[in-house]
């Protein structure tokens, strides 16, 4: 087992340490890291992958860090949260998240059909955009009987667009005058996957990262009802496993968050969990970058590119509208 993971593990750690070193150099040169190590890890990993200089046999180790290690990092973040304070103003944000996912699904499906995509491919694009990117696509695909080619195209394009969003989303902060809490809500509502949310939000501030994590995991929980709905419509409920509806690390995150909020996790343990989660997340970001080859977009047709791009723009607009409509104090920091 270890021998299979060793090549990928070594490359992931090398990329992660390179990103951390570059962040340190930035801090020394400019007083702070202009581009956070989380984002640098993605960029360095993408450069390595796209240059095709990675050694053979790295895929098992890269997948391990991009999935299992990242899931452990997210779980540990639960020990740093104070969820009751985040939702102190009531259920408005939780209701808004559910409503946004439903509207984004319908909007994304409509855009896909107008763009000339098939109904199943439109559902894949809409699900990935509205909920959690590749995970949603992978969960929805079997219950609607999607073609493998459609799944591959959706995942490849979503991966590239997801990285673009991570890099570009912080630019909207001055444009719309968002607070750190509001930006956290925006990142949690719009960025595709959990690791990408962490990169986009924690690179701005700890507060943004904490808010975004909770919002994103609430959004991920919508995958269960959505997959169940499609399964019942397609009569393929047996192909949707419980773990695909409620991931184990989401359950663990909630348990630790409740324990922390109830005073069962001491400050020292929470601080240690935060440090460990930070380093694990940087390594996971390196693996994410090593998983993305921007040249794969060439194999995807212009219609799906247009559908994903327009769906993403619509999602950002919906999220900004929700943030504007939320009562003052809904996004109070934890």
Buried (B, 14 or more C-beta within 10 A) or exposed (E): EEEEBBBBBEBBBEBBBBBBEBBEEBEEEEEEBEBBBBBBBBBBBBBBBBEEEBEEBBBBBBBBBBBEBBBBBBBBBBBBBBBEEBBEBEEBBBEBBBEBBBBBBEBBBBBBBEBBBEEBBBBBBBBBBBBBBBBBBBBBBBBBEBEEEBBBBBBBBBBBBBBEBBBEBBEBBEEEEBBBBBBBBBBBBBBBBBBBBBBBBBBBBBBBBBBBBBBBBBBBBBBBEBBBEBBEEBEBEEBBEEEBBBBEBBEBBBEBBBBBBEEEBEEEBBEBBBEBBBEBBBBBBBBBBBBBBBEBBEEBEEBBBBBBBBBBEBBBEBBBEBBEEBEEEBBBBB
